[in-house]
Amino acid sequence: MAQASPCRGLASSLSPDGFEAPASTVAERERRDRCGFGALDEAAAPYRPRPPCPGCGFPDTGRAGVGASGPRRFKCGACGRRCGSLAGTVLGFSRKDLPAWVGFISLTRLGMPLEGIAA
């Protein structure tokens, strides 16, 4: 005889909108398993451990905590400006999420032309 799942009551009490948070958590876990990271700033961290200041170009920024949405923040030692780890990169103002970028990079690595990717 199969044992009843302890989560069955919780799952049945959720509204259709209530599944968004668990679904996004599962999707992030799948990305971590497939790519080794779950967010754009995590992917950039090994390549830009201390990004230069986007305002004055000073190369020595220091850590300034974590932003409200999770990415690490940095503070310029010269002008005091704060920036994120993706500042000054193509991903800095990207409106695409991580799965879109992973798919794009994977297809370009396979040699697919940009016209084919955009379609």
Secondary structure, DSSP 8 states (H G I E B T S, - for coil): -----TTHHHHHHS-GGGGHHHHHHHHHHHHHHHHS-SSHHHHHTTT-SS---TTT--S-EEEEEE-TTS-EEEEETTT--EEETTTTSTTTT--S-HHHHHHHHHHHHTT--HHHHH-
